[in-house]
Each structure stands twice: as C-alpha cells, then as structure tokens.
C-alpha cells in the first residue's frame, strides 16, 4: 500500500510538473511573440525616423528655380525695407510694403512658401545649411541666430535649404 501511495504521489507531482512546464513554455512563446512584435516596431520606427530626417529636396524645373529666386529676392527686399524703415517716409514705405505684399500673394497662389528660422531652436535634421557657428554663454539649447537665406518650399517640398548662423553654448 505504501508503494502504491508513493507511486500516486510521484504521479501527482509529475502531472503538476508537466502543467508547470506547459505554463512556462506558453509564457516563453508569448514573450517571444512580444519580442518579435517589438523588433518589427523598432524596424518600422527606424524607417519612419530615417524618412522624416532624410532630405525632402526634389529635382526642379527651370520655372520652379525662377520662383525660388523670386521668393528669395522678395524676402531680401522685405528685410531691406524693414531695416530702412526709419529713413524712409511713411508713404514710400507703405508703397514698397504693398508691392512686397502683392509679390508674396503671387508666390502663395503658386504654392511657394518662404521659411526663415530666426531665433528658433536648432535640432538635428532641420533643412538648414549652417554657414557659421557662434558661441554664447548660458544657452539651454542651440539656436538659429540669423537666417541669411530662407528655405523655399514649393508644393509642400523643400527645394532650397535655409542658410543660417547657429548659436551654441560655450563649454
């Protein structure tokens, strides 16, 4: 009888161990499935990040190049008018500002956007060309000190990078 009781206990323990092993195997399979999905998500995220940081510049036609040049010159003209505003009488200033406004409207109707980055926080991957870097104390993050030439966006695509001066913290 004792031998039968021992065999029964061994059988119960064996069955319990089998159920525990089945549970462990199921847990491992579940974990492997989660790891596979995480790996797929990481690959998708890397691809998404890479495509968002990659240059979105296109090959452009001569007409588009002409719009780009016009947009840059309109931007320069507006800046020049603003810098001379104290030395120009108000009537002449309004006439010039009106002309710039009309030119900007013309560009907007042709889906041309002028984008400058003056005093914005700089982040890697921005569509800017850094012409020079200046140092300054107590900056929390790099900033664009000045836009020398604006970015031009045509139909939602960058066709001309902004040219900027970057300001970084002294360290």
C-alpha positions, 0 to 999 in steps of 0.5 A: 500500500505504501508503494502504491501511495508513493507511486500516486504521489510521484504521479501527482507531482509529475502531472503538476510538473508537466502543467508547470512546464506547459505554463512556462513554455506558453509564457516563453512563446508569448514573450517571444511573440512580444519580442518579435512584435517589438523588433518589427516596431523598432524596424518600422520606427527606424524607417519612419525616423530615417524618412522624416530626417532624410532630405525632402529636396526634389529635382526642379524645373527651370520655372520652379528655380525662377520662383525660388529666386523670386521668393528669395529676392522678395524676402531680401527686399522685405528685410531691406525695407524693414531695416530702412524703415526709419529713413524712409517716409511713411508713404514710400514705405507703405508703397514698397510694403504693398508691392512686397505684399502683392509679390508674396500673394503671387508666390502663395497662389503658386504654392511657394512658401518662404521659411526663415528660422530666426531665433528658433531652436536648432535640432538635428535634421532641420533643412538648414545649411549652417554657414557659421557657428557662434558661441554664447554663454548660458544657452539651454539649447542651440539656436538659429541666430540669423537666417541669411537665406530662407528655405523655399518650399514649393508644393509642400517640398523643400527645394532650397535649404535655409542658410543660417548662423547657429548659436551654441553654448560655450563649454 
